[in-house]
Amino acid sequence: MHDEPKLRLNPFSSAPNLLTLARICLAPFLVAAILEGHYALGFGLFIAAGLTDALDGMLARLLKQRSMLGSYLDPVADKLLLSTLFLVLMHQQLMPVTVTVLVFGRDVGILLVSALLYAAAGRREFHPSIFGKANTLAQILAVAAVLLCQIVQASWVNDLRRFALGATIGLTVLSGLHYAWVVSRRGGAPPANGAAPAGNGSVASK
């Protein structure tokens, strides 16, 4: 009980959440850079956003500052940034429509199912699966490769782009099917009470 005031006075106590908010704030600048054709700047901002994503989770673990806010804010920031970039890159005719539709279809489907489960049975914790994490990584790689193609004219960059887009398609479908299977198995189970938040990771499937 006596340690609680010290935690409140710790200037680093909200550092992970501040980094997550910084990633959200980077989104409009990144979008503007891409829409104006400043792809080198956009690539740099995207790398900076990725660093904040890595740092917030690391700080949450090192400083023991995992929180319910961070556990929900982190995946929201990731989805906001990635989904926006897929749309903007598709608008610029740099991202295939099929890939963007699949990514959005999966995310919207998961959001709707989660909302229905919440309305029907209260909050349910769905920790990110290995397929969801791999899918997020593939999406990040796809966006980075597409942006890099506008900066570096090299065959290996085009090969990386094709690989990343193919991996995104495959893992989007696979992770979506896995999520549907998990929901079907847990749909009839009562929600867990008193489950501890995962921290600045995710409680929802990425």
C-alpha positions in Angstrom: 0.0 0.0 0.0 2.9 2.4 0.8 4.4 1.8 -2.6 1.4 3.0 -4.5 2.2 6.8 -4.2 5.7 6.0 -5.5 4.3 4.4 -8.6 2.1 7.4 -9.2 5.1 9.7 -9.0 7.2 7.6 -11.3 7.7 9.8 -14.4 8.1 6.7 -16.6 4.9 5.1 -15.4 3.0 6.2 -18.5 5.9 6.0 -21.0 4.5 2.9 -22.8 1.1 4.5 -23.3 2.7 7.8 -24.4 4.7 5.9 -27.1 1.5 4.2 -28.3 -0.3 7.6 -28.5 2.8 9.0 -30.4 2.3 6.2 -32.9 -1.3 7.2 -33.4 -0.2 10.9 -33.8 2.3 9.9 -36.5 -0.5 8.4 -38.7 -1.8 11.7 -40.3 1.8 12.9 -41.1 2.6 9.5 -42.6 -0.6 9.6 -44.7 0.1 13.2 -45.8 3.7 12.2 -46.9 2.4 9.3 -49.0 -0.4 11.3 -50.6 2.1 14.1 -51.6 4.5 11.5 -53.0 7.2 12.0 -50.4 7.9 8.3 -50.1 11.3 8.5 -48.5 9.8 10.6 -45.7 6.8 8.2 -45.5 9.2 5.3 -45.2 11.1 7.0 -42.4 8.0 7.9 -40.5 6.8 4.3 -40.8 10.1 3.0 -39.4 9.7 5.5 -36.5 6.2 4.2 -35.9 7.5 0.6 -35.8 10.2 1.6 -33.3 7.5 3.1 -31.0 5.6 -0.2 -31.3 8.7 -2.2 -30.2 9.6 0.2 -27.4 6.2 0.5 -25.8 6.0 -3.2 -25.2 9.6 -3.4 -24.0 9.1 -0.5 -21.6 5.9 -2.0 -20.3 7.7 -5.2 -19.4 10.9 -3.6 -18.0 9.2 -0.9 -16.0 6.3 -3.3 -15.0 3.8 -0.7 -16.3 1.4 -3.1 -18.0 -2.1 -1.6 -17.9 -5.6 -2.3 -19.1 -5.5 0.9 -21.2 -2.2 -0.2 -22.8 -3.5 -3.7 -23.5 -6.4 -2.2 -25.6 -4.7 0.9 -27.0 -1.7 -0.9 -28.5 -3.6 -3.1 -30.9 -5.9 -0.2 -31.8 -2.9 1.9 -32.7 -1.5 -0.9 -34.8 -4.8 -1.5 -36.7 -5.4 2.2 -37.2 -2.0 2.8 -38.7 -1.9 -0.3 -40.9 -5.5 -0.1 -42.1 -5.1 3.5 -43.0 -1.8 2.8 -44.9 -3.3 0.0 -46.8 -6.2 2.3 -47.9 -3.9 5.2 -48.8 -1.5 3.0 -50.7 -4.4 1.4 -52.6 -5.6 5.0 -53.4 -2.1 5.7 -54.8 -2.4 2.4 -56.9 0.6 1.0 -55.0 -1.2 -1.7 -53.0 -3.3 -4.3 -54.8 -7.0 -4.0 -54.2 -7.3 -7.7 -53.3 -4.8 -7.5 -50.5 -6.5 -4.4 -49.0 -10.0 -5.9 -49.2 -8.8 -9.1 -47.5 -7.1 -7.2 -44.7 -10.1 -5.0 -44.1 -12.5 -7.8 -44.4 -10.7 -9.8 -41.7 -10.4 -6.9 -39.4 -14.0 -5.8 -39.8 -15.2 -9.4 -39.3 -13.2 -9.7 -36.1 -14.5 -6.4 -34.8 -18.1 -7.4 -35.5 -17.7 -10.8 -33.9 -16.0 -9.3 -30.8 -18.8 -6.7 -30.5 -21.4 -9.4 -30.7 -19.7 -11.5 -28.1 -19.3 -8.5 -25.8 -23.0 -7.7 -26.2 -24.1 -11.3 -25.6 -21.8 -12.5 -22.9 -19.6 -9.7 -21.6 -15.9 -9.1 -22.3 -14.0 -12.1 -23.5 -10.2 -12.3 -23.7 -8.8 -13.5 -27.0 -5.0 -13.4 -26.8 -3.2 -12.9 -30.1 -2.4 -16.2 -31.8 0.8 -17.1 -33.6 -1.1 -16.7 -36.9 -2.3 -13.2 -35.9 1.1 -12.1 -34.9 2.6 -13.5 -38.1 -0.1 -11.7 -40.1 0.6 -8.4 -38.5 4.3 -8.9 -39.2 3.5 -9.7 -42.9 1.4 -6.6 -43.2 4.1 -4.4 -41.7 6.6 -6.0 -44.1 4.2 -5.5 -47.1 3.7 -1.8 -46.3 7.5 -1.2 -45.8 8.3 -3.1 -49.1 5.8 -1.2 -51.1 7.2 2.1 -49.8 10.7 1.0 -50.3 9.9 0.1 -54.0 9.2 3.8 -54.6 12.6 4.7 -53.2 15.0 2.0 -54.3 14.9 0.5 -57.8 16.3 -3.0 -57.3 15.2 -6.5 -58.1 15.5 -7.7 -54.5 13.1 -5.0 -53.4 10.5 -6.1 -55.9 11.0 -9.7 -54.8 10.6 -8.7 -51.2 7.4 -6.8 -52.1 5.9 -9.9 -53.9 6.8 -12.2 -51.0 5.4 -9.8 -48.4 2.1 -9.4 -50.3 1.8 -13.1 -50.9 2.5 -13.8 -47.2 -0.1 -11.1 -46.2 -2.8 -12.8 -48.3 -2.1 -16.3 -47.0 -1.7 -15.3 -43.4 -4.8 -13.0 -43.5 -6.9 -15.9 -44.6 -5.3 -18.4 -42.2 -5.5 -16.1 -39.2 -9.1 -15.2 -40.0 -10.0 -18.9 -40.2 -8.1 -19.6 -36.9 -9.9 -16.8 -35.2 -13.3 -18.1 -36.4 -12.4 -21.6 -35.1 -11.4 -20.2 -31.7 -14.6 -18.2 -31.4 -16.7 -21.3 -32.3 -14.9 -23.3 -29.6 -15.2 -20.6 -26.9 -18.5 -19.2 -27.9 -20.5 -21.3 -25.5 -18.0 -21.0 -22.6 -18.6 -18.5 -19.8 -16.3 -15.4 -19.9 -13.3 -15.6 -17.6 -13.7 -13.5 -14.5 -10.8 -11.5 -13.1 -8.5 -12.1 -16.0 -5.4 -10.0 -15.8 -4.7 -7.7 -18.7 -1.8 -8.7 -21.0 -0.1 -5.3 -20.7 1.0 -3.2 -23.6 0.6 -6.3 -25.8 -2.8 -7.2 -27.0 -5.9 -8.9 -25.7 -7.5 -8.9 -29.1 -6.2 -10.9 -31.9 -3.9 -9.0 -34.1 
